Amino acid sequence: MPRIGIEGTLSDIKGALQERGYELVELRQEQDAQNCDCCVISGQDKDVMGMSNAAIQGSVINAHGMTADEVCEQVDSRFQ
């Protein structure tokens, strides 16, 4: 299963992704994103955790304004 990095403030989305069986990594610092296939960020801070350059090769999903189901659909679509 893909590893998904997620900001700690996104607890509802975190729960929904766990229910779908994704392996989650809480993003606390830039290094946390390095082995993730995809990251979900809140979008509240454009330069989240001081990451001004891309720390991962995978997708970054900005969850701002999205429901947990919408974010899960975005994640699912990247791995189908």
Phi and psi in radians as a Rosetta constraint file:
Dihedral C 1 N 2 CA 2 C 2 CIRCULARHARMONIC -1.100 0.35
Dihedral N 2 CA 2 C 2 N 3 CIRCULARHARMONIC 2.619 0.35
Dihedral C 2 N 3 CA 3 C 3 CIRCULARHARMONIC -1.630 0.35
Dihedral N 3 CA 3 C 3 N 4 CIRCULARHARMONIC 2.212 0.35
Dihedral C 3 N 4 CA 4 C 4 CIRCULARHARMONIC -1.994 0.35
Dihedral N 4 CA 4 C 4 N 5 CIRCULARHARMONIC 2.158 0.35
Dihedral C 4 N 5 CA 5 C 5 CIRCULARHARMONIC -1.502 0.35
Dihedral N 5 CA 5 C 5 N 6 CIRCULARHARMONIC 2.402 0.35
Dihedral C 5 N 6 CA 6 C 6 CIRCULARHARMONIC -2.521 0.35
Dihedral N 6 CA 6 C 6 N 7 CIRCULARHARMONIC 2.436 0.35
Dihedral C 6 N 7 CA 7 C 7 CIRCULARHARMONIC -1.172 0.35
Dihedral N 7 CA 7 C 7 N 8 CIRCULARHARMONIC 2.493 0.35
Dihedral C 7 N 8 CA 8 C 8 CIRCULARHARMONIC -1.094 0.35
Dihedral N 8 CA 8 C 8 N 9 CIRCULARHARMONIC -0.414 0.35
Dihedral C 8 N 9 CA 9 C 9 CIRCULARHARMONIC -1.289 0.35
Dihedral N 9 CA 9 C 9 N 10 CIRCULARHARMONIC -0.182 0.35
Dihedral C 9 N 10 CA 10 C 10 CIRCULARHARMONIC -1.710 0.35
Dihedral N 10 CA 10 C 10 N 11 CIRCULARHARMONIC 0.971 0.35
Dihedral C 10 N 11 CA 11 C 11 CIRCULARHARMONIC -1.112 0.35
Dihedral N 11 CA 11 C 11 N 12 CIRCULARHARMONIC -0.635 0.35
Dihedral C 11 N 12 CA 12 C 12 CIRCULARHARMONIC -1.164 0.35
Dihedral N 12 CA 12 C 12 N 13 CIRCULARHARMONIC -0.699 0.35
Dihedral C 12 N 13 CA 13 C 13 CIRCULARHARMONIC -1.229 0.35
Dihedral N 13 CA 13 C 13 N 14 CIRCULARHARMONIC -0.674 0.35
Dihedral C 13 N 14 CA 14 C 14 CIRCULARHARMONIC -1.006 0.35
Dihedral N 14 CA 14 C 14 N 15 CIRCULARHARMONIC -0.820 0.35
Dihedral C 14 N 15 CA 15 C 15 CIRCULARHARMONIC -1.077 0.35
Dihedral N 15 CA 15 C 15 N 16 CIRCULARHARMONIC -0.729 0.35
Dihedral C 15 N 16 CA 16 C 16 CIRCULARHARMONIC -1.149 0.35
Dihedral N 16 CA 16 C 16 N 17 CIRCULARHARMONIC -0.695 0.35
Dihedral C 16 N 17 CA 17 C 17 CIRCULARHARMONIC -1.200 0.35
Dihedral N 17 CA 17 C 17 N 18 CIRCULARHARMONIC -0.650 0.35
Dihedral C 17 N 18 CA 18 C 18 CIRCULARHARMONIC -1.103 0.35
Dihedral N 18 CA 18 C 18 N 19 CIRCULARHARMONIC -0.699 0.35
Dihedral C 18 N 19 CA 19 C 19 CIRCULARHARMONIC -1.069 0.35
Dihedral N 19 CA 19 C 19 N 20 CIRCULARHARMONIC -0.522 0.35
Dihedral C 19 N 20 CA 20 C 20 CIRCULARHARMONIC -1.487 0.35
Dihedral N 20 CA 20 C 20 N 21 CIRCULARHARMONIC -0.030 0.35
Dihedral C 20 N 21 CA 21 C 21 CIRCULARHARMONIC 1.604 0.35
Dihedral N 21 CA 21 C 21 N 22 CIRCULARHARMONIC 0.173 0.35
Dihedral C 21 N 22 CA 22 C 22 CIRCULARHARMONIC -1.317 0.35
Dihedral N 22 CA 22 C 22 N 23 CIRCULARHARMONIC 2.548 0.35
Dihedral C 22 N 23 CA 23 C 23 CIRCULARHARMONIC -1.474 0.35
Dihedral N 23 CA 23 C 23 N 24 CIRCULARHARMONIC 2.155 0.35
Dihedral C 23 N 24 CA 24 C 24 CIRCULARHARMONIC -1.916 0.35
Dihedral N 24 CA 24 C 24 N 25 CIRCULARHARMONIC 2.516 0.35
Dihedral C 24 N 25 CA 25 C 25 CIRCULARHARMONIC -2.204 0.35
Dihedral N 25 CA 25 C 25 N 26 CIRCULARHARMONIC 2.149 0.35
Dihedral C 25 N 26 CA 26 C 26 CIRCULARHARMONIC -1.305 0.35
Dihedral N 26 CA 26 C 26 N 27 CIRCULARHARMONIC 2.276 0.35
Dihedral C 26 N 27 CA 27 C 27 CIRCULARHARMONIC -1.518 0.35
Dihedral N 27 CA 27 C 27 N 28 CIRCULARHARMONIC 1.878 0.35
Dihedral C 27 N 28 CA 28 C 28 CIRCULARHARMONIC -1.954 0.35
Dihedral N 28 CA 28 C 28 N 29 CIRCULARHARMONIC -0.557 0.35
Dihedral C 28 N 29 CA 29 C 29 CIRCULARHARMONIC -2.563 0.35
Dihedral N 29 CA 29 C 29 N 30 CIRCULARHARMONIC 2.929 0.35
Dihedral C 29 N 30 CA 30 C 30 CIRCULARHARMONIC -0.967 0.35
Dihedral N 30 CA 30 C 30 N 31 CIRCULARHARMONIC -0.692 0.35
Dihedral C 30 N 31 CA 31 C 31 CIRCULARHARMONIC -1.081 0.35
Dihedral N 31 CA 31 C 31 N 32 CIRCULARHARMONIC -0.463 0.35
Dihedral C 31 N 32 CA 32 C 32 CIRCULARHARMONIC -1.089 0.35
Dihedral N 32 CA 32 C 32 N 33 CIRCULARHARMONIC -0.463 0.35
Dihedral C 32 N 33 CA 33 C 33 CIRCULARHARMONIC -1.486 0.35
Dihedral N 33 CA 33 C 33 N 34 CIRCULARHARMONIC -0.196 0.35
Dihedral C 33 N 34 CA 34 C 34 CIRCULARHARMONIC -1.072 0.35
Dihedral N 34 CA 34 C 34 N 35 CIRCULARHARMONIC -0.627 0.35
Dihedral C 34 N 35 CA 35 C 35 CIRCULARHARMONIC -1.827 0.35
Dihedral N 35 CA 35 C 35 N 36 CIRCULARHARMONIC 0.351 0.35
Dihedral C 35 N 36 CA 36 C 36 CIRCULARHARMONIC -1.655 0.35
Dihedral N 36 CA 36 C 36 N 37 CIRCULARHARMONIC 2.565 0.35
Dihedral C 36 N 37 CA 37 C 37 CIRCULARHARMONIC -1.478 0.35
Dihedral N 37 CA 37 C 37 N 38 CIRCULARHARMONIC -0.368 0.35
Dihedral C 37 N 38 CA 38 C 38 CIRCULARHARMONIC -2.811 0.35
Dihedral N 38 CA 38 C 38 N 39 CIRCULARHARMONIC 2.607 0.35
Dihedral C 38 N 39 CA 39 C 39 CIRCULARHARMONIC -2.221 0.35
Dihedral N 39 CA 39 C 39 N 40 CIRCULARHARMONIC 2.499 0.35
Dihedral C 39 N 40 CA 40 C 40 CIRCULARHARMONIC -2.022 0.35
Dihedral N 40 CA 40 C 40 N 41 CIRCULARHARMONIC 2.124 0.35
Dihedral C 40 N 41 CA 41 C 41 CIRCULARHARMONIC -2.056 0.35
Dihedral N 41 CA 41 C 41 N 42 CIRCULARHARMONIC 2.774 0.35
Dihedral C 41 N 42 CA 42 C 42 CIRCULARHARMONIC -1.329 0.35
Dihedral N 42 CA 42 C 42 N 43 CIRCULARHARMONIC -0.442 0.35
Dihedral C 42 N 43 CA 43 C 43 CIRCULARHARMONIC 1.414 0.35
Dihedral N 43 CA 43 C 43 N 44 CIRCULARHARMONIC 0.022 0.35
Dihedral C 43 N 44 CA 44 C 44 CIRCULARHARMONIC -1.265 0.35
Dihedral N 44 CA 44 C 44 N 45 CIRCULARHARMONIC -0.431 0.35
Dihedral C 44 N 45 CA 45 C 45 CIRCULARHARMONIC -2.302 0.35
Dihedral N 45 CA 45 C 45 N 46 CIRCULARHARMONIC 2.016 0.35
Dihedral C 45 N 46 CA 46 C 46 CIRCULARHARMONIC -1.054 0.35
Dihedral N 46 CA 46 C 46 N 47 CIRCULARHARMONIC -0.587 0.35
Dihedral C 46 N 47 CA 47 C 47 CIRCULARHARMONIC -1.873 0.35
Dihedral N 47 CA 47 C 47 N 48 CIRCULARHARMONIC 1.080 0.35
Dihedral C 47 N 48 CA 48 C 48 CIRCULARHARMONIC -0.977 0.35
Dihedral N 48 CA 48 C 48 N 49 CIRCULARHARMONIC 2.260 0.35
Dihedral C 48 N 49 CA 49 C 49 CIRCULARHARMONIC 0.977 0.35
Dihedral N 49 CA 49 C 49 N 50 CIRCULARHARMONIC 0.448 0.35
Dihedral C 49 N 50 CA 50 C 50 CIRCULARHARMONIC 1.329 0.35
Dihedral N 50 CA 50 C 50 N 51 CIRCULARHARMONIC 0.273 0.35
Dihedral C 50 N 51 CA 51 C 51 CIRCULARHARMONIC -1.476 0.35
Dihedral N 51 CA 51 C 51 N 52 CIRCULARHARMONIC 1.573 0.35
Dihedral C 51 N 52 CA 52 C 52 CIRCULARHARMONIC -1.569 0.35
Dihedral N 52 CA 52 C 52 N 53 CIRCULARHARMONIC -0.275 0.35
Dihedral C 52 N 53 CA 53 C 53 CIRCULARHARMONIC -2.082 0.35
Dihedral N 53 CA 53 C 53 N 54 CIRCULARHARMONIC 2.806 0.35
Dihedral C 53 N 54 CA 54 C 54 CIRCULARHARMONIC -1.213 0.35
Dihedral N 54 CA 54 C 54 N 55 CIRCULARHARMONIC 2.163 0.35
Dihedral C 54 N 55 CA 55 C 55 CIRCULARHARMONIC -1.687 0.35
Dihedral N 55 CA 55 C 55 N 56 CIRCULARHARMONIC -0.206 0.35
Dihedral C 55 N 56 CA 56 C 56 CIRCULARHARMONIC -2.292 0.35
Dihedral N 56 CA 56 C 56 N 57 CIRCULARHARMONIC 2.805 0.35
Dihedral C 56 N 57 CA 57 C 57 CIRCULARHARMONIC -1.551 0.35
Dihedral N 57 CA 57 C 57 N 58 CIRCULARHARMONIC -0.338 0.35
Dihedral C 57 N 58 CA 58 C 58 CIRCULARHARMONIC -1.442 0.35
Dihedral N 58 CA 58 C 58 N 59 CIRCULARHARMONIC -2.966 0.35
Dihedral C 58 N 59 CA 59 C 59 CIRCULARHARMONIC -1.364 0.35
Dihedral N 59 CA 59 C 59 N 60 CIRCULARHARMONIC 2.665 0.35
Dihedral C 59 N 60 CA 60 C 60 CIRCULARHARMONIC -2.107 0.35
Dihedral N 60 CA 60 C 60 N 61 CIRCULARHARMONIC 2.164 0.35
Dihedral C 60 N 61 CA 61 C 61 CIRCULARHARMONIC -1.869 0.35
Dihedral N 61 CA 61 C 61 N 62 CIRCULARHARMONIC 2.134 0.35
Dihedral C 61 N 62 CA 62 C 62 CIRCULARHARMONIC -1.546 0.35
Dihedral N 62 CA 62 C 62 N 63 CIRCULARHARMONIC 1.942 0.35
Dihedral C 62 N 63 CA 63 C 63 CIRCULARHARMONIC -1.462 0.35
Dihedral N 63 CA 63 C 63 N 64 CIRCULARHARMONIC 0.018 0.35
Dihedral C 63 N 64 CA 64 C 64 CIRCULARHARMONIC -1.005 0.35
Dihedral N 64 CA 64 C 64 N 65 CIRCULARHARMONIC 2.149 0.35
Dihedral C 64 N 65 CA 65 C 65 CIRCULARHARMONIC 1.397 0.35
Dihedral N 65 CA 65 C 65 N 66 CIRCULARHARMONIC 0.101 0.35
Dihedral C 65 N 66 CA 66 C 66 CIRCULARHARMONIC -1.883 0.35
Dihedral N 66 CA 66 C 66 N 67 CIRCULARHARMONIC 2.623 0.35
Dihedral C 66 N 67 CA 67 C 67 CIRCULARHARMONIC -1.423 0.35
Dihedral N 67 CA 67 C 67 N 68 CIRCULARHARMONIC 2.921 0.35
Dihedral C 67 N 68 CA 68 C 68 CIRCULARHARMONIC -1.043 0.35
Dihedral N 68 CA 68 C 68 N 69 CIRCULARHARMONIC -0.712 0.35
Dihedral C 68 N 69 CA 69 C 69 CIRCULARHARMONIC -1.130 0.35
Dihedral N 69 CA 69 C 69 N 70 CIRCULARHARMONIC -0.687 0.35
Dihedral C 69 N 70 CA 70 C 70 CIRCULARHARMONIC -1.125 0.35
Dihedral N 70 CA 70 C 70 N 71 CIRCULARHARMONIC -0.708 0.35
Dihedral C 70 N 71 CA 71 C 71 CIRCULARHARMONIC -1.146 0.35
Dihedral N 71 CA 71 C 71 N 72 CIRCULARHARMONIC -0.756 0.35
Dihedral C 71 N 72 CA 72 C 72 CIRCULARHARMONIC -1.048 0.35
Dihedral N 72 CA 72 C 72 N 73 CIRCULARHARMONIC -0.698 0.35
Dihedral C 72 N 73 CA 73 C 73 CIRCULARHARMONIC -1.105 0.35
Dihedral N 73 CA 73 C 73 N 74 CIRCULARHARMONIC -0.688 0.35
Dihedral C 73 N 74 CA 74 C 74 CIRCULARHARMONIC -1.109 0.35
Dihedral N 74 CA 74 C 74 N 75 CIRCULARHARMONIC -0.767 0.35
Dihedral C 74 N 75 CA 75 C 75 CIRCULARHARMONIC -1.124 0.35
Dihedral N 75 CA 75 C 75 N 76 CIRCULARHARMONIC -0.841 0.35
Dihedral C 75 N 76 CA 76 C 76 CIRCULARHARMONIC -0.974 0.35
Dihedral N 76 CA 76 C 76 N 77 CIRCULARHARMONIC -0.738 0.35
Dihedral C 76 N 77 CA 77 C 77 CIRCULARHARMONIC -1.138 0.35
Dihedral N 77 CA 77 C 77 N 78 CIRCULARHARMONIC -0.415 0.35
Dihedral C 77 N 78 CA 78 C 78 CIRCULARHARMONIC -1.413 0.35
Dihedral N 78 CA 78 C 78 N 79 CIRCULARHARMONIC -0.267 0.35
Dihedral C 78 N 79 CA 79 C 79 CIRCULARHARMONIC -2.125 0.35
Dihedral N 79 CA 79 C 79 N 80 CIRCULARHARMONIC 0.277 0.35
